[in-house]
């Protein structure tokens, strides 16, 4: 049952990852897999000397990664269809989910009392998310247009786009898809992923993009692991800032209470309720993981 839940959580992360403006890192935090993912990825190479530790990490990573792959490839077309037909309502639902998960994020560390340094970290995180959201919104149309002209971006562009998208994927509050849009690689990568459902593989796009993505995840997982070990509370305050800032950046500019309010606001509330109760249901599991991590550090 545990591995099935990990598979389902991975599918959610996979679907979210292809939605521009929505942070898959945020959802990994809300789904209570973020800190364990960071620890597992950053310690993967060092655990090669300990087969029991390696097995434990792989039993976590494999079902989660498989779910991400299934969600990204298998549900990409459905998610894109819903976003195309009901963009404002879809975004409002995502905003609700993010907002509803904030209480569970606060409980991810035992000491979350505000201090000057922690508040500064929160403000910096929020500012980064807001700026990235504004820049992404302004450049989305231009980037899509340039992607149509450049039908085959070069390998370096795809690799760099994948690297920074992977880095953003491991940074709650930032959207990997927005990074792909800004680097002009979103459309060719999504098209290549869609073609997988027809058993057609675009190697020239998928290979450099995937290699860059994996490298970005590995590098930022290690960086985040160091930050969580040395300054856990400050890091979590920065993550909270990124999450709260992403709410501002995500709010649809063309929202109107008359047209979208009747359905959109209740949909936002439903998303918030789902995330809140999902966080409540996994608090015990997260607490157990935090206790194991503290015990390991003490040893």
Secondary structure per residue as TSV (DSSP state, phi and psi in degrees):
chain	resnum	aa	ss	phi	psi
A	1	X	-	360.0	-38.4
A	2	X	H	-59.5	-42.7
A	3	X	H	-73.2	-30.7
A	4	X	H	-66.0	-41.2
A	5	X	H	-63.7	-41.9
A	6	X	H	-61.7	-40.3
A	7	X	H	-61.5	-44.7
A	8	X	H	-66.4	-40.6
A	9	X	H	-63.4	-40.2
A	10	X	H	-62.1	-38.3
A	11	X	H	-63.2	-40.0
A	12	X	H	-62.3	-45.5
A	13	X	H	-62.1	-40.1
A	14	X	H	-62.7	-42.8
A	15	X	H	-65.5	-45.7
A	16	X	H	-63.4	-35.1
A	17	X	H	-62.0	-26.9
A	18	X	T	-91.5	-0.4
A	19	X	S	-93.0	112.0
A	20	X	T	-59.4	131.9
A	21	X	T	95.5	-16.6
A	22	X	-	-103.1	130.1
A	23	X	-	-88.2	118.9
A	24	X	H	-70.4	-29.5
A	25	X	H	-61.8	-39.8
A	26	X	H	-61.1	-45.2
A	27	X	H	-67.6	-30.9
A	28	X	H	-66.4	-35.2
A	29	X	H	-66.0	-46.8
A	30	X	H	-64.0	-32.6
A	31	X	T	-85.8	2.8
A	32	X	T	65.1	36.3
A	33	X	-	-121.6	-3.6
A	34	X	H	-66.0	-55.0
A	35	X	H	-68.1	-34.6
A	36	X	H	-69.6	-35.0
A	37	X	H	-64.1	-44.9
A	38	X	H	-59.3	-46.4
A	39	X	H	-64.9	-39.9
A	40	X	H	-69.8	-43.7
A	41	X	H	-70.2	-44.8
A	42	X	H	-67.9	-27.6
A	43	X	T	-102.3	11.8
A	44	X	T	-64.3	-47.0
A	45	X	T	-67.2	-40.8
A	46	X	G	-68.0	-23.9
A	47	X	G	-82.5	-1.1
A	48	X	G	-63.0	-23.4
A	49	X	G	-82.3	-13.0
A	50	X	-	-124.8	102.1
A	51	X	H	-63.7	-34.2
A	52	X	H	-67.1	-42.9
A	53	X	H	-66.8	-40.0
A	54	X	H	-63.0	-42.2
A	55	X	H	-62.5	-41.1
A	56	X	H	-63.0	-42.6
A	57	X	H	-67.1	-43.0
A	58	X	H	-67.2	-36.2
A	59	X	H	-66.3	-20.4
A	60	X	H	-88.4	-45.3
A	61	X	H	-72.2	-40.5
A	62	X	H	-64.0	-52.8
A	63	X	H	-63.6	-34.1
A	64	X	H	-67.5	-46.4
A	65	X	H	-64.8	-38.4
A	66	X	H	-62.8	-40.9
A	67	X	H	-64.5	-40.7
A	68	X	H	-60.1	-44.0
A	69	X	H	-63.8	-43.7
A	70	X	H	-64.3	-44.5
A	71	X	H	-64.3	-41.4
A	72	X	H	-67.7	-46.2
A	73	X	H	-86.0	-48.5
A	74	X	H	-75.1	-30.9
A	75	X	S	-111.3	4.8
A	76	X	H	-59.3	-45.8
A	77	X	H	-65.2	-41.0
A	78	X	H	-65.1	-45.2
A	79	X	H	-62.4	-41.8
A	80	X	H	-64.3	-37.4
A	81	X	H	-64.4	-45.4
A	82	X	H	-64.2	-42.4
A	83	X	H	-65.5	-36.5
A	84	X	H	-68.9	-39.6
A	85	X	H	-83.7	-35.6
A	86	X	S	-133.7	65.1
A	87	X	H	-64.1	-43.5
A	88	X	H	-67.3	-45.6
A	89	X	H	-64.3	-39.0
A	90	X	H	-64.0	-44.2
A	91	X	H	-66.3	-38.9
A	92	X	H	-62.2	-38.8
A	93	X	H	-63.2	-44.2
A	94	X	H	-62.0	-40.0
A	95	X	H	-61.1	-42.4
A	96	X	H	-61.3	-42.7
A	97	X	H	-62.3	-43.6
A	98	X	H	-64.7	-46.2
A	99	X	H	-64.7	-39.8
A	100	X	H	-67.8	-20.7
A	101	X	T	-90.2	-6.6
A	102	X	H	-59.3	-43.7
A	103	X	H	-57.5	-36.3
A	104	X	H	-71.7	-30.0
A	105	X	H	-66.6	-40.6
A	106	X	H	-60.9	-30.9
A	107	X	T	-86.3	4.0
A	108	X	T	-77.7	-12.4
A	109	X	S	-132.2	143.3
A	110	X	S	-72.0	-21.9
A	111	X	-	-124.4	97.7
A	112	X	-	-118.9	33.4
A	113	X	-	-72.8	135.9
A	114	X	-	-65.1	145.6
A	115	X	-	-145.6	173.1
A	116	X	H	-59.7	-49.0
A	117	X	H	-62.8	-39.8
A	118	X	H	-69.4	-39.8
A	119	X	H	-65.5	-39.8
A	120	X	H	-62.2	-42.3
A	121	X	H	-61.3	-40.1
A	122	X	H	-62.8	-45.7
A	123	X	H	-64.4	-42.0
A	124	X	H	-63.7	-44.2
A	125	X	H	-60.8	-44.4
A	126	X	H	-63.4	-41.7
A	127	X	H	-63.3	-42.1
A	128	X	H	-60.7	-46.8
A	129	X	H	-63.3	-40.9
A	130	X	H	-66.2	-45.1
A	131	X	H	-63.0	-45.4
A	132	X	H	-61.6	-40.6
A	133	X	H	-63.6	-41.8
A	134	X	H	-66.5	-46.0
A	135	X	H	-63.3	-42.1
A	136	X	H	-63.4	-42.0
A	137	X	H	-64.0	-36.9
A	138	X	H	-73.8	-28.5
A	139	X	H	-102.5	-3.5
A	140	X	H	-58.7	-50.2
A	141	X	H	-64.8	-45.1
A	142	X	H	-61.5	-40.4
A	143	X	H	-68.6	-41.0
A	144	X	H	-63.4	-39.0
A	145	X	H	-64.9	-43.1
A	146	X	H	-67.4	-30.3
A	147	X	H	-68.4	-32.6
A	148	X	H	-68.0	-36.8
A	149	X	H	-71.4	-46.7
A	150	X	-	-86.3	87.3
A	151	X	S	-70.2	-22.4
A	152	X	S	-136.0	82.6
A	153	X	-	-58.3	148.2
A	154	X	-	-70.0	164.8
A	155	X	H	-61.4	-37.6
A	156	X	H	-64.8	-43.0
A	157	X	H	-62.0	-43.5
A	158	X	H	-65.4	-42.3
A	159	X	H	-63.8	-44.3
A	160	X	H	-67.1	-40.3
A	161	X	H	-60.7	-44.3
A	162	X	H	-64.2	-39.9
A	163	X	H	-61.9	-49.9
A	164	X	H	-70.5	-29.3
A	165	X	H	-68.0	-40.6
A	166	X	H	-64.8	-37.7
A	167	X	H	-63.3	-43.5
A	168	X	H	-67.4	-34.0
A	169	X	H	-60.2	-33.4
A	170	X	T	-90.3	6.0
A	171	X	S	-117.9	101.1
A	172	X	T	-55.3	136.3
A	173	X	T	99.6	-19.1
A	174	X	-	-106.2	145.4
A	175	X	-	-104.1	120.8
A	176	X	H	-63.1	-34.8
A	177	X	H	-67.4	-35.4
A	178	X	H	-62.5	-39.4
A	179	X	H	-62.7	-40.6
A	180	X	H	-63.7	-38.2
A	181	X	H	-63.5	-44.4
A	182	X	H	-66.7	-29.0
A	183	X	T	-93.0	2.7
A	184	X	T	73.1	22.1
A	185	X	-	-115.8	0.0
A	186	X	H	-63.1	-52.6
A	187	X	H	-63.5	-48.4
A	188	X	H	-63.2	-35.1
A	189	X	H	-70.1	-44.2
A	190	X	H	-64.4	-40.3
A	191	X	H	-61.5	-40.6
A	192	X	H	-65.9	-37.9
A	193	X	H	-67.8	-41.5
A	194	X	H	-61.6	-35.8
A	195	X	H	-69.0	-18.8
A	196	X	H	-63.8	-30.0
A	197	X	T	-67.9	-19.2
A	198	X	T	-100.4	14.5
A	199	X	T	60.1	32.1
A	200	X	-	-113.3	123.6
A	201	X	-	-111.1	119.2
A	202	X	-	-93.7	87.0
A	203	X	H	-61.1	-37.5
A	204	X	H	-63.9	-24.7
A	205	X	H	-96.8	-46.2
A	206	X	H	-71.1	-37.8
A	207	X	H	-65.2	-56.5
A	208	X	H	-65.9	-36.6
A	209	X	H	-64.4	-42.3
A	210	X	H	-69.2	-42.5
A	211	X	H	-61.1	-43.2
A	212	X	H	-63.1	-41.3
A	213	X	H	-60.9	-49.1
A	214	X	H	-62.4	-42.7
A	215	X	H	-63.3	-41.7
A	216	X	H	-62.9	-40.3
A	217	X	H	-64.1	-44.6
A	218	X	H	-63.4	-45.4
A	219	X	H	-64.9	-47.6
A	220	X	H	-77.3	-24.9
A	221	X	H	-64.6	-41.8
A	222	X	H	-65.5	-43.4
A	223	X	H	-61.8	-46.3
A	224	X	H	-65.0	-37.1
A	225	X	H	-60.1	-42.7
A	226	X	H	-64.4	-43.1
A	227	X	H	-64.4	-42.2
A	228	X	H	-68.3	-29.1
A	229	X	H	-78.0	-39.7
A	230	X	H	-88.6	-41.7
A	231	X	S	-132.9	68.0
A	232	X	H	-62.1	-47.6
A	233	X	H	-65.3	-44.7
A	234	X	H	-61.6	-41.2
A	235	X	H	-63.3	-43.5
A	236	X	H	-67.4	-33.2
A	237	X	H	-66.4	-39.2
A	238	X	H	-64.1	-40.0
A	239	X	H	-63.2	-42.7
A	240	X	H	-60.3	-39.9
A	241	X	H	-62.8	-43.0
A	242	X	H	-60.6	-42.2
A	243	X	H	-65.7	-48.3
A	244	X	H	-65.0	-39.1
A	245	X	H	-64.6	-34.0
A	246	X	H	-67.3	-27.0
A	247	X	H	-63.1	-40.4
A	248	X	H	-68.7	-43.7
A	249	X	H	-67.7	-26.6
A	250	X	H	-82.4	-23.1
A	251	X	S	-57.1	124.0
A	252	X	-	-65.9	129.5
A	253	X	T	-67.1	-28.7
A	254	X	T	-96.3	20.4
A	255	X	-	-69.8	134.7
A	256	X	-	-133.4	136.8
A	257	X	I	-64.1	-34.0
A	258	X	I	-67.8	-44.1
A	259	X	I	-85.8	-39.8
A	260	X	I	-110.9	-18.4
A	261	X	I	-62.2	-40.4
A	262	X	H	-60.9	-38.8
A	263	X	H	-101.1	-38.4
A	264	X	H	-66.2	-44.0
A	265	X	H	-65.9	-46.8
A	266	X	H	-60.8	-34.7
A	267	X	H	-66.2	-39.4
A	268	X	H	-60.9	-42.7
A	269	X	H	-64.7	-38.5
A	270	X	H	-63.2	-44.6
A	271	X	H	-60.0	-41.5
A	272	X	H	-65.0	-41.4
A	273	X	H	-65.5	-42.3
A	274	X	H	-60.1	-47.9
A	275	X	H	-64.8	-39.7
A	276	X	H	-63.4	-48.4
A	277	X	H	-72.9	-29.3
A	278	X	H	-65.0	-42.1
A	279	X	H	-64.8	-39.6
A	280	X	H	-63.8	-38.9
A	281	X	H	-71.4	-20.1
A	282	X	T	-110.1	10.1
A	283	X	H	-63.6	-39.7
A	284	X	H	-63.1	-43.1
A	285	X	H	-63.9	-42.3
A	286	X	H	-66.8	-40.2
A	287	X	H	-63.4	-39.8
A	288	X	H	-62.7	-40.7
A	289	X	H	-65.3	-41.7
A	290	X	H	-63.1	-39.3
A	291	X	H	-64.5	-42.4
A	292	X	H	-62.3	-40.3
A	293	X	H	-67.5	-41.5
A	294	X	H	-64.4	-41.8
A	295	X	H	-63.2	-40.6
A	296	X	H	-64.4	-39.4
A	297	X	H	-67.6	-35.7
A	298	X	H	-67.8	-35.5
A	299	X	-	-68.2	360.0
